[in-house]
Amino acid sequence: MREIKFRGKSISNDFSKGNWVYGTFYKSFDKYYMVEEITGSCIQIDPETIGEYVGLHDKNFGEIYEGDILKEDNGNIFIVEWYKTGLQMRALKTNDIFFTLLESCSIGILEIIGNIYENPELLK
């Protein structure tokens, strides 16, 4: 069973605006908050940046989240997304959809090179 947690970018000035916050998120009225996993602090986050942990690690043991950009050893680049049928990787160049994230992580050929929020230049 995988760990359920999320990340999102802080919009609170009291938590270094723009930093990633990891933990559990909730919505209160029209605002989104993250309960930070280490301190338990409640921090307002940008809802556009919320991504769920997929329960897998890249070849450098980095946690993979929805919205991450991954690179295969052969140079192919993928975006991690949730789709109707579950987790998928979408190939950046061809827009083809692959469901091989689990297998690729288990043989250590994927590396996180950024995410769609901080590294939009990687999407071009």
N, C-alpha and C positions, 0 to 999 in steps of 0.2 A: 504494500500500500504506500503510495507516495505522500509526501508532506504537502499540505495545502498552504501556500503562502503567496504573497503578491509583492510587487514593487510599484512605486510611483514616484514622480518628481514632486518635491516639496514646493508649495507656493507660500508657505509660512515664513515670515522674516525671522521668527524665533528658532528656526531650524535650518539656517543657511539656505535661503531660497535657491531652488534649482538642484539641490542634492537629492540623490535617490534615498528613498525610505523603504525598508523591507519589513513585512509583517502581515497583518490582517487589515483589510480595508472595510469601511462601512460608509453608508450614505445617510446624512441627516439633512432633511429638507432638500435643498438644492446644492449642498456642499459634500465633498468627498474627503474622508479622513483615513489615515493609516495609523494603526496602533503599532508603533515601532517595536520590533521583536526583542531588542536588547534592553532598552530603557523602559518600555511600556508607555512612552510619551504618545500623546494623540496629536498628529500633525496633519494639517490640511494639505491635500495633494491635488495636482492637476488630473482630472479624470481621463483626459486624452492619453495619459502616459501609463495607465494601469496595465500591468501585464502579469499573468499568472506563471508561477514556477512550473515547469513541465515535468519535474521529477528526475531530470537527467543532467549530466555534466559533460562538458566538452573535454577534449584531450588534455587540457591543462587543469582539469577539475573545477572549472568555473560553472556555476549554476546557470542553466539555460532557462530564459524567460520568454514568454510571448513577446514578439517585437524585436528579438535579437537577430542579428545578421551573422550567419555562420559561413565559414569557408571550408571546403573540402580540401584534402591534400592535393587533389588534381586541379584545383583552382576554381571549381564551380562555387558560386555564391548563392545562398538560400536565405529566405526570411522565414522565421518561425511564426506560424499563425494557428489559431483555432478555427476550425471550419465546422459545418453541420455534422460531419461524420467523425470529428475529433481532431487531434493534433496533426498538423501537416507542415511540410517544408515546401515553399514555393521557390522554384528556380528563378533567379533574377533575370537572366538573359532570355530564357524561353517562356517563362511564365508557367511551365509545367509544374504539376503538383506531385510531390513525392511523400510517401508515408514511411520513409526509411530512417527517421530520426533515431529510433531506438537501436536499430542495427548499426547505424553509422557511429553512434556514441559508444556502443559496446566494443567496436573494433578500433576506436580512437582515431578517426579520420576527420573529425569536425573541430573547428576552433572558432570561438566567439571573436569577431573582429569589430563589433560595435552593435548599435541598435538603431532602429528607425527614427528615434527621437533626437539623439545627439549626433548621429552620423548620416544625415540624409544624403551627403555627397557619395556615399557608398552605393546608393540606389541608382546612380546614373551610369 
